Each structure stands twice: as structure tokens, then as C-alpha cells.
Amino acid sequence: MSSGFSPEIFSRIGGEIYVAGLNSSTIPLPEVATDAKIGSEEIEELKKNLSDVTDSCECFRPVTPRGQPILCRIPDTKLGDISTRGGGEGGIFVAAGHGPWGGS
């Protein structure tokens, strides 16, 4: 794309190909998902390089202002004192704020 960004592209069940643009921390999150407004210039730039586009929508993925994700382990005490480690270093982790690509 003209911005130098490479869109996210992957296939879905049923032969559908999903193409997504870049997230931005400057676009306000709507109160209700159906109130999201599609950035028409960005969609049109994606469409220039595609054929047979059947649908388009705005998809909000959490992204931190610096693009670095938040990663943390949830303590077993917060999970009803169950043991998630199984004797090892495992557990339950949450990763958020990384948009589509993760952080550096």
C-alpha cells in the first residue's frame, strides 16, 4: 500500500479470504459496534489490489498507543485457586493491545 503497510491476509473456512488494514489508536472506539464508521479511503486502497470484494467492515482490535502488547500471567488465586501450572512454568496468560501484528 502507499503507506508501506502490508495488509493482513489469511483464508477462512469456506474459501473466503480475509484482508485487513492497520489498526489505529487514534480512532475512537464506538459505544456500540454497529456504530463503527468505515474509513473509506483506506478501504478503497485495499480494494484497488483485490478482486471480487463481497463485504467490508470496521474491526476494532485493541492496540496500545505505542503498539507494544500487554502480557501478564493470571495468578491461580484469581482463578478460584485452581492449579494451572501442572508442576511446570505454565499457567493462564492474557495478551492484549497488540493489534494484528504483536509488539516489538
CYANA upper distance limits for C-alpha pairs under 8 A (distance plus 0.5 A):
  1 MET  CA      5 PHE  CA      6.22
  1 MET  CA      6 SER  CA      7.00
  1 MET  CA      7 PRO  CA      8.43
  1 MET  CA     45 GLU  CA      7.63
  1 MET  CA     46 LEU  CA      8.03
  5 PHE  CA     22 LEU  CA      8.08
  6 SER  CA     21 GLY  CA      8.45
  7 PRO  CA     19 VAL  CA      6.98
  7 PRO  CA     20 ALA  CA      6.07
  7 PRO  CA     21 GLY  CA      5.60
  7 PRO  CA     22 LEU  CA      7.47
  7 PRO  CA     46 LEU  CA      8.49
  8 GLU  CA     18 TYR  CA      8.29
  8 GLU  CA     19 VAL  CA      6.04
  8 GLU  CA     20 ALA  CA      5.50
  8 GLU  CA     21 GLY  CA      7.01
  8 GLU  CA    100 PRO  CA      8.00
  9 ILE  CA     17 ILE  CA      7.55
  9 ILE  CA     18 TYR  CA      6.09
  9 ILE  CA     19 VAL  CA      5.05
  9 ILE  CA     20 ALA  CA      7.08
 10 PHE  CA     17 ILE  CA      6.31
 10 PHE  CA     18 TYR  CA      5.87
 10 PHE  CA     19 VAL  CA      7.32
 11 SER  CA     15 GLY  CA      7.19
 11 SER  CA     16 GLU  CA      6.32
 11 SER  CA     17 ILE  CA      4.87
 11 SER  CA     18 TYR  CA      6.41
 12 ARG  CA     16 GLU  CA      5.69
 12 ARG  CA     17 ILE  CA      6.49
 12 ARG  CA     18 TYR  CA      7.42
 21 GLY  CA     42 GLU  CA      7.92
 21 GLY  CA     43 ILE  CA      8.42
 21 GLY  CA     46 LEU  CA      7.98
 22 LEU  CA    100 PRO  CA      8.16
 23 ASN  CA     60 PHE  CA      7.72
 23 ASN  CA     61 ARG  CA      7.44
 23 ASN  CA     63 VAL  CA      7.62
 23 ASN  CA     99 GLY  CA      6.69
 23 ASN  CA    100 PRO  CA      8.00
 24 SER  CA     63 VAL  CA      7.73
 25 SER  CA     63 VAL  CA      6.61
 25 SER  CA     64 THR  CA      7.12
 25 SER  CA     65 PRO  CA      6.10
 29 LEU  CA     36 ALA  CA      8.16
 29 LEU  CA     60 PHE  CA      7.85
 30 PRO  CA     35 ASP  CA      6.47
 30 PRO  CA     36 ALA  CA      6.36
 31 GLU  CA     35 ASP  CA      7.75
 32 VAL  CA     36 ALA  CA      8.04
 36 ALA  CA     58 GLU  CA      6.67
 37 LYS  CA     58 GLU  CA      7.12
 38 ILE  CA     43 ILE  CA      8.08
 38 ILE  CA     57 CYS  CA      6.67
 38 ILE  CA     58 GLU  CA      5.68
 39 GLY  CA     43 ILE  CA      6.82
 39 GLY  CA     58 GLU  CA      8.24
 40 SER  CA     44 GLU  CA      6.51
 41 GLU  CA     45 GLU  CA      6.77
 42 GLU  CA     46 LEU  CA      6.86
 43 ILE  CA     47 LYS  CA      6.65
 43 ILE  CA     56 SER  CA      8.15
 44 GLU  CA     48 LYS  CA      6.77
 45 GLU  CA     49 ASN  CA      7.80
 46 LEU  CA     50 LEU  CA      7.32
 47 LYS  CA     51 SER  CA      7.66
 47 LYS  CA     53 VAL  CA      7.60
 61 ARG  CA     97 GLY  CA      7.98
 61 ARG  CA     98 HIS  CA      8.44
 61 ARG  CA     99 GLY  CA      5.77
 61 ARG  CA    100 PRO  CA      7.71
 62 PRO  CA     96 ALA  CA      7.04
 62 PRO  CA     97 GLY  CA      4.99
 62 PRO  CA     98 HIS  CA      7.02
 62 PRO  CA     99 GLY  CA      6.06
 63 VAL  CA     67 GLY  CA      6.38
 63 VAL  CA     68 GLN  CA      8.27
 63 VAL  CA     69 PRO  CA      7.83
 63 VAL  CA     96 ALA  CA      7.95
 63 VAL  CA     97 GLY  CA      4.36
 63 VAL  CA     98 HIS  CA      5.50
 63 VAL  CA     99 GLY  CA      5.19
 64 THR  CA     68 GLN  CA      6.71
 64 THR  CA     69 PRO  CA      7.17
 64 THR  CA     97 GLY  CA      5.43
 64 THR  CA     98 HIS  CA      7.22
 64 THR  CA     99 GLY  CA      8.48
 67 GLY  CA     97 GLY  CA      7.62
 67 GLY  CA     98 HIS  CA      6.44
 67 GLY  CA     99 GLY  CA      7.82
 67 GLY  CA    102 GLY  CA      7.99
 67 GLY  CA    103 GLY  CA      6.20
 67 GLY  CA    104 SER  CA      8.36
 68 GLN  CA     97 GLY  CA      7.47
 68 GLN  CA     98 HIS  CA      6.47
 68 GLN  CA    102 GLY  CA      7.43
 68 GLN  CA    103 GLY  CA      4.73
 68 GLN  CA    104 SER  CA      6.77
 69 PRO  CA     95 ALA  CA      7.07
 69 PRO  CA     96 ALA  CA      6.14
 69 PRO  CA     97 GLY  CA      5.24
 69 PRO  CA     98 HIS  CA      4.91
 69 PRO  CA    102 GLY  CA      6.87
 69 PRO  CA    103 GLY  CA      6.01
 70 ILE  CA     94 VAL  CA      8.28
 70 ILE  CA     95 ALA  CA      6.13
 70 ILE  CA     96 ALA  CA      5.79
 70 ILE  CA     97 GLY  CA      6.46
 70 ILE  CA     98 HIS  CA      7.94
 71 LEU  CA     93 PHE  CA      7.52
 71 LEU  CA     94 VAL  CA      6.17
 71 LEU  CA     95 ALA  CA      5.01
 71 LEU  CA     96 ALA  CA      7.18
 72 CYS  CA     93 PHE  CA      6.06
 72 CYS  CA     94 VAL  CA      6.05
 72 CYS  CA     95 ALA  CA      7.32
 73 ARG  CA     91 GLY  CA      7.35
 73 ARG  CA     92 ILE  CA      6.31
 73 ARG  CA     93 PHE  CA      4.79
 73 ARG  CA     94 VAL  CA      6.91
 74 ILE  CA     78 LYS  CA      7.24
 74 ILE  CA     79 LEU  CA      8.14
 74 ILE  CA     91 GLY  CA      7.97
 74 ILE  CA     92 ILE  CA      6.22
 74 ILE  CA     93 PHE  CA      6.31
 74 ILE  CA     94 VAL  CA      7.77
 75 PRO  CA     79 LEU  CA      7.49
 75 PRO  CA     92 ILE  CA      8.44
 76 ASP  CA     80 GLY  CA      7.21
 76 ASP  CA     81 ASP  CA      5.47
 76 ASP  CA     82 ILE  CA      6.20
 76 ASP  CA     83 SER  CA      6.65
 76 ASP  CA     84 THR  CA      7.20
 76 ASP  CA     91 GLY  CA      8.48
 77 THR  CA     81 ASP  CA      4.87
 77 THR  CA     82 ILE  CA      7.80
 84 THR  CA     90 GLY  CA      7.22
 84 THR  CA     91 GLY  CA      5.17
 84 THR  CA     92 ILE  CA      7.20
 85 ARG  CA     89 GLU  CA      6.25
 85 ARG  CA     90 GLY  CA      5.05
 85 ARG  CA     91 GLY  CA      5.34
 86 GLY  CA     90 GLY  CA      7.75
 98 HIS  CA    102 GLY  CA      4.93
 98 HIS  CA    103 GLY  CA      6.34
